[in-house]
Amino acid sequence: MMSAAFTVVAALFRKWVLPILVFGITLPVWVFIAAGIWLWVDKGSAVRLAVDKAVTQLVAGAQMEALQAELTEQRRLRAWSDGKAEEASKIAADERAARVTLETALTQTEAEKKEAEDDLAALQARDDGLVDQQLLDSLHNR
């Protein structure tokens, strides 16, 4: 009975399991299974530890390079924004200076206008009928 059971199991193995194990595109499936078992069993070997350490260092180096690139970009952006802020500050200072100059000019203009109004009022207040020499000089046909 044992040999009959063994024969049945062997026949099932040949018919169903063996074709699955040797099926593969470039490598048979049993190679992948063997590699998986080897990786599962061989977690503590020196080669495995060295590979893990190298991968960790490689990933850490890549992360450091990414952080360095990000830091460089942030510094460049900060320098650009500081330049723009300085430019805006200079424009604001120029506008304040122009506003002060305009206020001064307006104050002087108002003072000159007041003086001209006072002179006009003084001329209009004269009753002697004489013409001022400056007014006489400004006439074209005298």
N, CA and C atoms as a LAMMPS dump frame, in Angstrom:
ITEM: TIMESTEP
0
ITEM: NUMBER OF ATOMS
426
ITEM: BOX BOUNDS ff ff ff
-5.0000000000000000e+02 5.0000000000000000e+02
-5.0000000000000000e+02 5.0000000000000000e+02
-5.0000000000000000e+02 5.0000000000000000e+02
ITEM: ATOMS id mol type element x y z
1 1 1 N 0.813 -1.185 0
2 1 2 C 0 0 0
3 1 3 C 0.858 1.251 0
4 2 1 N 1.987 1.176 0.679
5 2 2 C 2.873 2.329 0.78
6 2 3 C 3.451 2.684 -0.578
7 3 1 N 3.835 1.696 -1.325
8 3 2 C 4.404 1.991 -2.629
9 3 3 C 3.355 2.529 -3.59
10 4 1 N 2.108 2.097 -3.415
11 4 2 C 1.039 2.618 -4.263
12 4 3 C 0.782 4.089 -3.938
13 5 1 N 0.835 4.445 -2.641
14 5 2 C 0.634 5.839 -2.226
15 5 3 C 1.801 6.691 -2.724
16 6 1 N 3.008 6.1 -2.609
17 6 2 C 4.179 6.835 -3.097
18 6 3 C 4.096 7.047 -4.586
19 7 1 N 3.629 6.088 -5.311
20 7 2 C 3.488 6.187 -6.747
21 7 3 C 2.461 7.251 -7.113
22 8 1 N 1.389 7.325 -6.368
23 8 2 C 0.353 8.332 -6.629
24 8 3 C 0.903 9.724 -6.346
25 9 1 N 1.61 9.864 -5.236
26 9 2 C 2.189 11.176 -4.879
27 9 3 C 3.237 11.577 -5.916
28 10 1 N 4.043 10.639 -6.351
29 10 2 C 5.065 10.931 -7.36
30 10 3 C 4.414 11.337 -8.671
31 11 1 N 3.315 10.656 -9.011
32 11 2 C 2.617 11.005 -10.249
33 11 3 C 2.015 12.407 -10.152
34 12 1 N 1.402 12.713 -9.019
35 12 2 C 0.866 14.069 -8.81
36 12 3 C 1.992 15.125 -8.836
37 13 1 N 3.103 14.78 -8.197
38 13 2 C 4.245 15.702 -8.188
39 13 3 C 4.732 15.965 -9.603
40 14 1 N 4.885 14.892 -10.407
41 14 2 C 5.338 15.046 -11.785
42 14 3 C 4.336 15.807 -12.639
43 15 1 N 3.053 15.572 -12.407
44 15 2 C 2.031 16.161 -13.263
45 15 3 C 1.735 17.616 -12.882
46 16 1 N 1.695 17.953 -11.585
47 16 2 C 1.261 19.3 -11.17
48 16 3 C 2.37 20.159 -10.58
49 17 1 N 3.159 19.632 -9.702
50 17 2 C 4.144 20.459 -8.977
51 17 3 C 5.388 20.703 -9.821
52 18 1 N 5.921 19.689 -10.438
53 18 2 C 7.149 19.834 -11.226
54 18 3 C 6.999 20.837 -12.367
55 19 1 N 5.906 20.845 -13.141
56 19 2 C 5.779 21.861 -14.191
57 19 3 C 5.742 23.292 -13.635
58 20 1 N 5.153 23.469 -12.456
59 20 2 C 5.12 24.813 -11.853
60 20 3 C 6.51 25.216 -11.388
61 21 1 N 7.252 24.271 -10.824
62 21 2 C 8.593 24.584 -10.315
63 21 3 C 9.582 24.902 -11.421
64 22 1 N 9.459 24.32 -12.573
65 22 2 C 10.422 24.555 -13.646
66 22 3 C 9.938 25.6 -14.639
67 23 1 N 8.688 26.087 -14.449
68 23 2 C 8.181 27.123 -15.339
69 23 3 C 8.93 28.424 -15.059
70 24 1 N 9.27 29.118 -16.081
71 24 2 C 9.93 30.402 -15.893
72 24 3 C 10.176 31.057 -17.223
73 25 1 N 10.352 32.357 -17.175
74 25 2 C 10.623 33.094 -18.402
75 25 3 C 12.102 32.979 -18.728
76 26 1 N 12.928 33.348 -17.788
77 26 2 C 14.366 33.185 -18.005
78 26 3 C 14.978 32.281 -16.948
79 27 1 N 14.358 32.226 -15.765
80 27 2 C 14.844 31.348 -14.705
81 27 3 C 13.673 30.501 -14.22
82 28 1 N 13.93 29.301 -13.865
83 28 2 C 12.852 28.481 -13.333
84 28 3 C 12.377 29.021 -11.974
85 29 1 N 11.136 28.725 -11.648
86 29 2 C 10.543 29.202 -10.399
87 29 3 C 11.31 28.656 -9.204
88 30 1 N 11.869 27.447 -9.31
89 30 2 C 12.579 26.875 -8.169
90 30 3 C 13.795 27.717 -7.797
91 31 1 N 14.368 28.462 -8.777
92 31 2 C 15.502 29.34 -8.455
93 31 3 C 15.035 30.468 -7.539
94 32 1 N 13.873 31.014 -7.819
95 32 2 C 13.329 32.082 -6.97
96 32 3 C 12.992 31.555 -5.575
97 33 1 N 12.413 30.37 -5.52
98 33 2 C 12.073 29.771 -4.23
99 33 3 C 13.344 29.508 -3.428
100 34 1 N 14.364 28.959 -4.086
101 34 2 C 15.634 28.683 -3.414
102 34 3 C 16.28 29.981 -2.923
103 35 1 N 16.227 31.029 -3.731
104 35 2 C 16.798 32.309 -3.311
105 35 3 C 16.03 32.876 -2.123
106 36 1 N 14.713 32.757 -2.133
107 36 2 C 13.912 33.23 -1.007
108 36 3 C 14.231 32.478 0.269
109 37 1 N 14.366 31.155 0.162
110 37 2 C 14.719 30.349 1.336
111 37 3 C 16.105 30.727 1.828
112 38 1 N 17.048 30.934 0.909
113 38 2 C 18.405 31.292 1.316
114 38 3 C 18.403 32.651 2.027
115 39 1 N 17.655 33.604 1.518
116 39 2 C 17.6 34.907 2.178
117 39 3 C 16.945 34.808 3.556
118 40 1 N 15.96 33.945 3.672
119 40 2 C 15.277 33.802 4.958
120 40 3 C 16.187 33.129 5.986
121 41 1 N 16.935 32.135 5.546
122 41 2 C 17.818 31.391 6.446
123 41 3 C 19.072 32.202 6.754
124 42 1 N 19.577 32.963 5.802
125 42 2 C 20.893 33.603 5.904
126 42 3 C 20.779 35.06 6.338
127 43 1 N 20.069 35.324 7.408
128 43 2 C 19.907 36.702 7.856
129 43 3 C 21.114 37.224 8.625
130 44 1 N 21.874 36.387 9.233
131 44 2 C 22.957 36.841 10.108
132 44 3 C 24.348 36.665 9.563
133 45 1 N 24.515 36.326 8.32
134 45 2 C 25.867 36.099 7.811
135 45 3 C 26.604 37.424 7.62
136 46 1 N 27.905 37.33 7.564
137 46 2 C 28.745 38.517 7.415
138 46 3 C 28.501 39.201 6.076
139 47 1 N 28.3 38.413 5.03
140 47 2 C 28.038 38.987 3.709
141 47 3 C 26.727 39.756 3.749
142 48 1 N 25.713 39.154 4.369
143 48 2 C 24.409 39.81 4.461
144 48 3 C 24.516 41.102 5.269
145 49 1 N 25.234 41.061 6.376
146 49 2 C 25.41 42.265 7.192
147 49 3 C 26.173 43.348 6.431
148 50 1 N 27.19 42.953 5.667
149 50 2 C 27.955 43.916 4.874
150 50 3 C 27.083 44.539 3.784
151 51 1 N 26.27 43.731 3.147
152 51 2 C 25.372 44.252 2.107
153 51 3 C 24.361 45.208 2.731
154 52 1 N 23.792 44.818 3.876
155 52 2 C 22.83 45.697 4.555
156 52 3 C 23.482 47.025 4.952
157 53 1 N 24.714 46.945 5.443
158 53 2 C 25.43 48.168 5.842
159 53 3 C 25.701 49.045 4.625
160 54 1 N 26.118 48.441 3.509
161 54 2 C 26.393 49.215 2.297
162 54 3 C 25.122 49.862 1.763
163 55 1 N 24.024 49.127 1.796
164 55 2 C 22.75 49.689 1.327
165 55 3 C 22.319 50.838 2.233
166 56 1 N 22.485 50.657 3.536
167 56 2 C 22.131 51.724 4.487
168 56 3 C 22.974 52.966 4.239
169 57 1 N 24.271 52.795 4.022
170 57 2 C 25.14 53.939 3.753
171 57 3 C 24.78 54.605 2.429
172 58 1 N 24.448 53.798 1.442
173 58 2 C 24.073 54.349 0.144
174 58 3 C 22.798 55.179 0.265
175 59 1 N 21.821 54.661 0.98
176 59 2 C 20.559 55.389 1.163
177 59 3 C 20.799 56.657 1.981
178 60 1 N 21.605 56.544 3.032
179 60 2 C 21.9 57.724 3.853
180 60 3 C 22.648 58.779 3.04
181 61 1 N 23.571 58.342 2.2
182 61 2 C 24.306 59.288 1.346
183 61 3 C 23.371 59.982 0.365
184 62 1 N 22.455 59.219 -0.206
185 62 2 C 21.496 59.819 -1.139
186 62 3 C 20.585 60.811 -0.413
187 63 1 N 20.178 60.458 0.801
188 63 2 C 19.342 61.381 1.579
189 63 3 C 20.117 62.65 1.92
190 64 1 N 21.387 62.51 2.271
191 64 2 C 22.209 63.687 2.581
192 64 3 C 22.392 64.565 1.346
193 65 1 N 22.606 63.943 0.203
194 65 2 C 22.736 64.725 -1.03
195 65 3 C 21.439 65.458 -1.352
196 66 1 N 20.304 64.801 -1.136
197 66 2 C 19.008 65.446 -1.388
198 66 3 C 18.803 66.61 -0.431
199 67 1 N 19.155 66.425 0.833
200 67 2 C 19.022 67.508 1.812
201 67 3 C 19.966 68.659 1.483
202 68 1 N 21.182 68.335 1.028
203 68 2 C 22.138 69.38 0.652
204 68 3 C 21.627 70.173 -0.546
205 69 1 N 21.056 69.47 -1.526
206 69 2 C 20.494 70.157 -2.69
207 69 3 C 19.324 71.039 -2.272
208 70 1 N 18.489 70.552 -1.365
209 70 2 C 17.364 71.35 -0.884
210 70 3 C 17.859 72.581 -0.124
211 71 1 N 18.891 72.399 0.693
212 71 2 C 19.468 73.525 1.434
213 71 3 C 20.054 74.562 0.486
214 72 1 N 20.754 74.108 -0.547
215 72 2 C 21.324 75.027 -1.537
216 72 3 C 20.221 75.815 -2.238
217 73 1 N 19.143 75.127 -2.609
218 73 2 C 18.024 75.793 -3.282
219 73 3 C 17.344 76.796 -2.351
220 74 1 N 17.203 76.437 -1.081
221 74 2 C 16.598 77.36 -0.12
222 74 3 C 17.481 78.592 0.081
223 75 1 N 18.801 78.398 0.111
224 75 2 C 19.708 79.549 0.24
225 75 3 C 19.624 80.448 -0.984
226 76 1 N 19.54 79.834 -2.169
227 76 2 C 19.416 80.63 -3.39
228 76 3 C 18.108 81.411 -3.388
229 77 1 N 17.045 80.758 -2.977
230 77 2 C 15.744 81.421 -2.899
231 77 3 C 15.765 82.534 -1.86
232 78 1 N 16.442 82.312 -0.744
233 78 2 C 16.545 83.333 0.305
234 78 3 C 17.333 84.544 -0.204
235 79 1 N 18.422 84.309 -0.911
236 79 2 C 19.212 85.409 -1.468
237 79 3 C 18.383 86.199 -2.474
238 80 1 N 17.625 85.492 -3.319
239 80 2 C 16.77 86.176 -4.295
240 80 3 C 15.713 87.008 -3.598
241 81 1 N 15.057 86.436 -2.578
242 81 2 C 13.999 87.183 -1.884
243 81 3 C 14.581 88.352 -1.094
244 82 1 N 15.784 88.185 -0.538
245 82 2 C 16.428 89.311 0.154
246 82 3 C 16.751 90.43 -0.827
247 83 1 N 17.188 90.064 -2.026
248 83 2 C 17.462 91.064 -3.053
249 83 3 C 16.199 91.809 -3.457
250 84 1 N 15.111 91.052 -3.626
251 84 2 C 13.838 91.689 -3.98
252 84 3 C 13.34 92.584 -2.85
253 85 1 N 13.513 92.153 -1.593
254 85 2 C 13.096 92.971 -0.453
255 85 3 C 13.931 94.25 -0.382
256 86 1 N 15.23 94.131 -0.651
257 86 2 C 16.092 95.314 -0.655
258 86 3 C 15.687 96.266 -1.781
259 87 1 N 15.371 95.709 -2.936
260 87 2 C 14.934 96.526 -4.067
261 87 3 C 13.619 97.248 -3.733
262 88 1 N 12.682 96.532 -3.117
263 88 2 C 11.417 97.143 -2.727
264 88 3 C 11.633 98.224 -1.669
265 89 1 N 12.551 97.983 -0.745
266 89 2 C 12.863 98.969 0.286
267 89 3 C 13.473 100.221 -0.34
268 90 1 N 14.346 100.046 -1.334
269 90 2 C 14.956 101.184 -2.015
270 90 3 C 13.888 101.988 -2.764
271 91 1 N 12.967 101.281 -3.424
272 91 2 C 11.884 101.973 -4.143
273 91 3 C 11.016 102.748 -3.16
274 92 1 N 10.712 102.133 -2.006
275 92 2 C 9.904 102.823 -0.996
276 92 3 C 10.633 104.052 -0.462
277 93 1 N 11.943 103.94 -0.242
278 93 2 C 12.721 105.09 0.237
279 93 3 C 12.735 106.201 -0.817
280 94 1 N 12.889 105.827 -2.085
281 94 2 C 12.853 106.825 -3.158
282 94 3 C 11.496 107.516 -3.225
283 95 1 N 10.423 106.732 -3.048
284 95 2 C 9.088 107.326 -3.064
285 95 3 C 8.886 108.275 -1.884
286 96 1 N 9.393 107.875 -0.708
287 96 2 C 9.292 108.783 0.459
288 96 3 C 10.061 110.075 0.212
289 97 1 N 11.262 109.951 -0.366
290 97 2 C 12.059 111.141 -0.655
291 97 3 C 11.346 112.03 -1.678
292 98 1 N 10.752 111.411 -2.69
293 98 2 C 10.02 112.19 -3.694
294 98 3 C 8.809 112.867 -3.065
295 99 1 N 8.141 112.179 -2.152
296 99 2 C 6.985 112.768 -1.48
297 99 3 C 7.402 113.97 -0.625
298 100 1 N 8.541 113.844 0.074
299 100 2 C 9.04 114.955 0.888
300 100 3 C 9.414 116.133 -0.01
301 101 1 N 10.069 115.849 -1.134
302 101 2 C 10.436 116.904 -2.081
303 101 3 C 9.19 117.59 -2.628
304 102 1 N 8.176 116.817 -2.969
305 102 2 C 6.924 117.376 -3.478
306 102 3 C 6.242 118.235 -2.413
307 103 1 N 6.234 117.77 -1.167
308 103 2 C 5.626 118.564 -0.091
309 103 3 C 6.372 119.879 0.094
310 104 1 N 7.697 119.815 0.027
311 104 2 C 8.496 121.036 0.163
312 104 3 C 8.193 121.994 -0.981
313 105 1 N 8.127 121.455 -2.203
314 105 2 C 7.822 122.298 -3.358
315 105 3 C 6.425 122.897 -3.239
316 106 1 N 5.465 122.101 -2.777
317 106 2 C 4.109 122.625 -2.6
318 106 3 C 4.064 123.714 -1.534
319 107 1 N 4.805 123.524 -0.465
320 107 2 C 4.861 124.538 0.601
321 107 3 C 5.472 125.828 0.055
322 108 1 N 6.562 125.693 -0.724
323 108 2 C 7.181 126.882 -1.307
324 108 3 C 6.235 127.537 -2.307
325 109 1 N 5.536 126.735 -3.086
326 109 2 C 4.594 127.281 -4.06
327 109 3 C 3.467 128.022 -3.352
328 110 1 N 2.987 127.446 -2.255
329 110 2 C 1.931 128.114 -1.495
330 110 3 C 2.434 129.427 -0.906
331 111 1 N 3.693 129.428 -0.449
332 111 2 C 4.267 130.662 0.105
333 111 3 C 4.406 131.713 -0.995
334 112 1 N 4.869 131.283 -2.18
335 112 2 C 5.003 132.22 -3.296
336 112 3 C 3.632 132.721 -3.745
337 113 1 N 2.643 131.824 -3.745
338 113 2 C 1.282 132.226 -4.116
339 113 3 C 0.751 133.259 -3.126
340 114 1 N 0.989 133.012 -1.838
341 114 2 C 0.543 133.959 -0.799
342 114 3 C 1.221 135.306 -0.995
343 115 1 N 2.511 135.292 -1.297
344 115 2 C 3.245 136.551 -1.522
345 115 3 C 2.706 137.285 -2.746
346 116 1 N 2.416 136.53 -3.837
347 116 2 C 1.869 137.151 -5.042
348 116 3 C 0.484 137.728 -4.766
349 117 1 N -0.328 137.023 -3.985
350 117 2 C -1.654 137.544 -3.639
351 117 3 C -1.537 138.82 -2.812
352 118 1 N -0.561 138.83 -1.886
353 118 2 C -0.341 140.045 -1.079
354 118 3 C 0.106 141.209 -1.957
355 119 1 N 1.002 140.952 -2.922
356 119 2 C 1.444 142.016 -3.835
357 119 3 C 0.273 142.513 -4.678
358 120 1 N -0.551 141.593 -5.17
359 120 2 C -1.719 141.978 -5.96
360 120 3 C -2.69 142.792 -5.127
361 121 1 N -2.88 142.39 -3.917
362 121 2 C -3.786 143.144 -3.039
363 121 3 C -3.225 144.543 -2.762
364 122 1 N -1.911 144.634 -2.612
365 122 2 C -1.285 145.931 -2.379
366 122 3 C -1.429 146.818 -3.606
367 123 1 N -1.272 146.227 -4.802
368 123 2 C -1.421 147.01 -6.022
369 123 3 C -2.871 147.453 -6.221
370 124 1 N -3.797 146.556 -5.913
371 124 2 C -5.197 146.915 -6.075
372 124 3 C -5.649 147.936 -5.043
373 125 1 N -4.976 148.001 -3.932
374 125 2 C -5.356 148.939 -2.872
375 125 3 C -4.86 150.347 -3.158
376 126 1 N -3.972 150.535 -4.105
377 126 2 C -3.439 151.879 -4.424
378 126 3 C -4.494 152.689 -5.165
379 127 1 N -4.625 153.888 -4.753
380 127 2 C -5.595 154.78 -5.384
381 127 3 C -4.933 155.935 -6.138
382 128 1 N -3.665 155.99 -6.228
383 128 2 C -2.992 157.142 -6.827
384 128 3 C -3.039 157.122 -8.344
385 129 1 N -3.383 155.963 -8.953
386 129 2 C -3.528 155.909 -10.393
387 129 3 C -2.211 155.736 -11.109
388 130 1 N -1.131 155.643 -10.401
389 130 2 C 0.172 155.44 -11.033
390 130 3 C 0.409 153.95 -11.296
391 131 1 N 1.171 153.709 -12.332
392 131 2 C 1.486 152.331 -12.694
393 131 3 C 2.861 152.012 -12.135
394 132 1 N 2.977 150.845 -11.642
395 132 2 C 4.248 150.374 -11.103
396 132 3 C 5.264 150.256 -12.242
397 133 1 N 6.53 150.615 -11.987
398 133 2 C 7.565 150.608 -13.016
399 133 3 C 7.748 149.202 -13.604
400 134 1 N 7.692 148.184 -12.811
401 134 2 C 7.836 146.813 -13.29
402 134 3 C 6.697 146.448 -14.224
403 135 1 N 5.469 146.871 -13.911
404 135 2 C 4.319 146.63 -14.779
405 135 3 C 4.472 147.401 -16.066
406 136 1 N 4.966 148.64 -15.965
407 136 2 C 5.163 149.463 -17.137
408 136 3 C 6.214 148.85 -18.06
409 137 1 N 7.292 148.325 -17.49
410 137 2 C 8.348 147.688 -18.29
411 137 3 C 7.851 146.427 -18.994
412 138 1 N 6.878 145.748 -18.415
413 138 2 C 6.398 144.506 -19.008
414 138 3 C 5.43 144.737 -20.17
415 139 1 N 4.927 145.971 -20.36
416 139 2 C 4.03 146.265 -21.473
417 139 3 C 4.837 146.345 -22.77
418 140 1 N 4.294 145.826 -23.843
419 140 2 C 5.029 145.756 -25.096
420 140 3 C 4.994 147.084 -25.87
421 141 1 N 3.896 147.762 -25.878
422 141 2 C 3.764 149.002 -26.654
423 141 3 C 3.68 150.188 -25.697
424 142 1 N 4.677 150.607 -25.108
425 142 2 C 4.589 151.733 -24.186
426 142 3 C 4.968 153.007 -24.808
